[in-house]
Amino acid sequence: MSANGNRVPPGPRGWPLLGMALQVLRDPLGTLQRIAREYGDIVTIPIVSDTRILLNHPDYIEQVTVIQQGKFHKSKLTKDVTGRLLGEGLLISEGDFWRRQRRLAQPAFQRNRINEYAATMVESAQAHSRKWQDSEERDIAQEMMALTLEIAVRALFGTTLPGEARQVGHSLEFLMRYSLRRARSPFKLPEKWPTPSNRRAEREIQFLDSLVYRIIDERKKLGNANEHNDLLSLLMAAMDEDGSQMTPKQLRDEIMTLFMAGHETTALTLSWAWYLLSKNPAAESCLHEELRDVLAGRLPTISDLGRLPYLRGVVNEVLRLYPPAYVLARTSIATCTIGGYDLPAGSTIILSQWVTHHDPRFFADADAFLPERWLDGLEDRLPAGAYFPFGDGPRRCIGQNFALMEVVLVMATIAQKFQFRLATARKIIPDPLVTLRPRNGIPMRIDARR
């Protein structure tokens, strides 16, 4: 029971038996925003036989991600969606096992290590954009997926996986859609039943597993002669306090996690950035002016990251308006008190970056694309929990600095040579799958800058 005498937070009743399941399935983003607006900062959402608690205030979000974070695990929904693909990787493992894996992986993501990949990011962006012809039309979302996949493969494995990188991208996309569809469906056929989608999912998993294990085996055969400086080598060499290292299965799970998180979310940030700049020519002009003044036509380097504040404001604003990770779900493993309500163990808690990042209480003109809002220290003034594109607390994304560096360097490289304009009159709609993808892509005309 809560401090105000109510047993559960307020919320919509929805349909008999189904609750809000159909509304959430049909329009997850709009439904969450509407519920938050109508019922406040802590809301009960009935979903079939389950209930979920949506938290919409930074103080409550901070309780879950930081202050009481030890009382929460990743939700069953999260594990259902990603478990088969990612195994026990950092994204979904828990407890002592997660702490050990994080400890082993952390050195690979220290700033001095990830700075070594800056040149790779710029080279890949330059090489990929050479394929473009002036005034041609391409799906910029597909282009960014291909580019960031190449960067992820080079950073992870020190290779380019000729002929296989595109298949990796297709496999990951199919498995994410397949897993989310299964997780959201109230009626699930067993995965072992030989339906066409189940059979394809099994084939895609086997392809990815065989690829990753083959690369691990090849790297092991190099032994002490291994001179690679990629993330795989660093993870293989990492040793815990007791002298133990990751098993091949643990390596596989972490690599798959980095594969998915490392290229998918970065590609989406870049895609939404080009889209928003095309819709806001004044902001695009400010960005090009900064790039001209700072870089004067040369390629960016790691030393330029702190000299491009407007570009960083663009990235922050993209992550605010179109956060690739648009919702976090946690399950309480102990009773916790939030917002005056005692929530029992087993409660499913929903935190939505999409909802909070569009809240006018914390962001003036919240639906507008205004990179300049970040130029006067807004990030430091915001209450903790108001802006969390990479999560927060101990479970904050380990690759945050890698991703931000990649987005800035890729944009600085490409924006000096090209600008993009929408090549369709249809509305570009965000599609909340595992990540926030543009439904049906983003067709754009690529114009060489003169």
Secondary structure as the mmCIF struct_conf table of DSSP 4:
data_model
#
loop_
_struct_conf.conf_type_id
_struct_conf.id
_struct_conf.beg_label_comp_id
_struct_conf.beg_label_asym_id
_struct_conf.beg_label_seq_id
_struct_conf.end_label_comp_id
_struct_conf.end_label_asym_id
_struct_conf.end_label_seq_id
TURN_TY1_P TURN_TY1_P1 ALA A 3 ASN A 4
BEND BEND1 GLY A 5 GLY A 5
BEND BEND2 ARG A 7 VAL A 8
STRN STRN1 TRP A 15 TRP A 15
TURN_TY1_P TURN_TY1_P2 PRO A 16 LEU A 18
STRN STRN2 GLY A 19 GLY A 19
TURN_TY1_P TURN_TY1_P3 MET A 20 MET A 20
HELX_RH_AL_P HELX_RH_AL_P1 ALA A 21 ARG A 26
HELX_RH_AL_P HELX_RH_AL_P2 PRO A 28 TYR A 39
BEND BEND3 ASP A 41 ASP A 41
STRN STRN3 ILE A 42 ILE A 47
TURN_TY1_P TURN_TY1_P4 VAL A 48 SER A 49
STRN STRN4 ASP A 50 LEU A 55
BEND BEND4 HIS A 57 HIS A 57
HELX_RH_AL_P HELX_RH_AL_P3 PRO A 58 GLU A 62
HELX_RH_PI_P HELX_RH_PI_P1 GLN A 63 ILE A 67
TURN_TY1_P TURN_TY1_P5 GLN A 68 GLN A 68
HELX_RH_3T_P HELX_RH_3T_P1 GLN A 69 LYS A 71
STRN STRN5 PHE A 72 LYS A 74
HELX_RH_AL_P HELX_RH_AL_P4 LYS A 76 LEU A 86
TURN_TY1_P TURN_TY1_P6 GLY A 87 GLU A 88
TURN_TY1_P TURN_TY1_P7 LEU A 90 ILE A 92
HELX_RH_AL_P HELX_RH_AL_P5 GLY A 95 ALA A 105
HELX_RH_3T_P HELX_RH_3T_P2 GLN A 106 PHE A 109
BEND BEND5 GLN A 110 GLN A 110
HELX_RH_AL_P HELX_RH_AL_P6 ARG A 111 ILE A 114
HELX_RH_3T_P HELX_RH_3T_P3 ASN A 115 TYR A 117
HELX_RH_AL_P HELX_RH_AL_P7 ALA A 118 SER A 129
TURN_TY1_P TURN_TY1_P8 ARG A 130 LYS A 131
TURN_TY1_P TURN_TY1_P9 ASP A 134 SER A 135
STRN STRN6 GLU A 136 ASP A 139
HELX_RH_AL_P HELX_RH_AL_P8 ILE A 140 PHE A 157
BEND BEND6 GLY A 158 THR A 159
TURN_TY1_P TURN_TY1_P10 PRO A 162 GLU A 164
HELX_RH_AL_P HELX_RH_AL_P9 ALA A 165 ARG A 184
BEND BEND7 PRO A 186 PHE A 187
TURN_TY1_P TURN_TY1_P11 GLU A 191 LYS A 192
BEND BEND8 TRP A 193 TRP A 193
HELX_RH_AL_P HELX_RH_AL_P10 PRO A 196 LEU A 222
HELX_RH_3T_P HELX_RH_3T_P4 GLY A 223 ALA A 225
BEND BEND9 ASP A 230 ASP A 230
HELX_RH_AL_P HELX_RH_AL_P11 LEU A 231 ALA A 237
TURN_TY1_P TURN_TY1_P12 GLU A 241 ASP A 242
BEND BEND10 GLY A 243 GLY A 243
HELX_RH_AL_P HELX_RH_AL_P12 PRO A 248 LYS A 279
HELX_RH_AL_P HELX_RH_AL_P13 PRO A 281 LEU A 295
TURN_TY1_P TURN_TY1_P13 ALA A 296 GLY A 297
BEND BEND11 ARG A 298 ARG A 298
HELX_LH_PP_P HELX_LH_PP_P1 LEU A 299 PRO A 300
HELX_RH_3T_P HELX_RH_3T_P5 ILE A 302 ARG A 307
HELX_RH_AL_P HELX_RH_AL_P14 PRO A 309 LEU A 321
BEND BEND12 TYR A 322 TYR A 322
BEND BEND13 PRO A 324 ALA A 325
STRN STRN7 LEU A 328 SER A 332
BEND BEND14 ILE A 333 ALA A 334
STRN STRN8 CYS A 336 ILE A 338
TURN_TY1_P TURN_TY1_P14 GLY A 339 GLY A 340
STRN STRN9 TYR A 341 LEU A 343
HELX_LH_PP_P HELX_LH_PP_P2 PRO A 344 PRO A 344
TURN_TY1_P TURN_TY1_P15 ALA A 345 GLY A 346
STRN STRN10 THR A 348 LEU A 351
HELX_RH_AL_P HELX_RH_AL_P15 GLN A 353 HIS A 357
TURN_TY1_P TURN_TY1_P16 HIS A 358 HIS A 358
TURN_TY1_P TURN_TY1_P17 PRO A 360 PHE A 362
BEND BEND15 PHE A 363 PHE A 363
TURN_TY1_P TURN_TY1_P18 ALA A 364 ASP A 367
BEND BEND16 ALA A 368 ALA A 368
HELX_RH_3T_P HELX_RH_3T_P6 PRO A 371 TRP A 374
TURN_TY1_P TURN_TY1_P19 LEU A 375 ASP A 376
BEND BEND17 GLY A 377 GLY A 377
HELX_RH_AL_P HELX_RH_AL_P16 LEU A 378 ARG A 381
BEND BEND18 LEU A 382 LEU A 382
HELX_LH_PP_P HELX_LH_PP_P3 PRO A 383 PRO A 383
TURN_TY1_P TURN_TY1_P20 ALA A 384 GLY A 385
BEND BEND19 ALA A 386 ALA A 386
TURN_TY1_P TURN_TY1_P21 PRO A 389 PHE A 390
HELX_RH_3T_P HELX_RH_3T_P7 GLY A 393 ARG A 395
BEND BEND20 ARG A 396 ARG A 396
TURN_TY1_P TURN_TY1_P22 ILE A 398 GLY A 399
HELX_RH_AL_P HELX_RH_AL_P17 GLN A 400 ALA A 415
TURN_TY1_P TURN_TY1_P23 GLN A 416 LYS A 417
STRN STRN11 PHE A 418 LEU A 422
BEND BEND21 ALA A 425 ARG A 426
HELX_LH_PP_P HELX_LH_PP_P4 LYS A 427 ILE A 428
STRN STRN12 PRO A 430 PRO A 432
BEND BEND22 LEU A 433 THR A 435
STRN STRN13 LEU A 436 PRO A 438
TURN_TY1_P TURN_TY1_P24 ARG A 439 ASN A 440
STRN STRN14 PRO A 443 ALA A 448
#
